[in-house]
Amino acid sequence: MSAKSDQQQHWAATKRLTFLTLVIWAVVSFVIHWFGSSLNSESFPGAYFMAGMGSQVIFVILVFWFSVRQNSIDEEYGMSEGD
């Protein structure tokens, strides 16, 4: 394959990963919290708070997952930092 083709494939894989990450971020940021008030009950009124704290944990995991996945894409196409 040519270097241009590798760059195009790398960029396509990076765009897919970025789009997927943004979709996950949007769902965790907005969709879960839209239902926060319905999560509250008489026995557990802090469900909305728990959704907020859980989303922060998911964001940390998402950052590390993105980093590992992007690094593997970079290595696959010979564009890692060590190259």
Phi, psi and omega in degrees: 000153179277162180295325179296318179295320177297320179295319179293319178293320177299314181295321178296317179294321178294319178296319178298315179297317179296317179298315179299318179297318179292325177295314178299316179301315181296318179297313181292323183286318190250309188297314181299320183284337175299329181263009183299318181293329179283346177282338181287146177217174178297322183278337181217084183282356183263020184296324179295319177298318179295323177297321178295316179291321178296323180294326178294321177296317179297322178298319179296315178298320180297320179297314180293320178298315179300316181298314180295316181294319179294322178298319179292325175295316179300317179293323180299323182257013175070032181236027180287167183295335180281348182273000000 
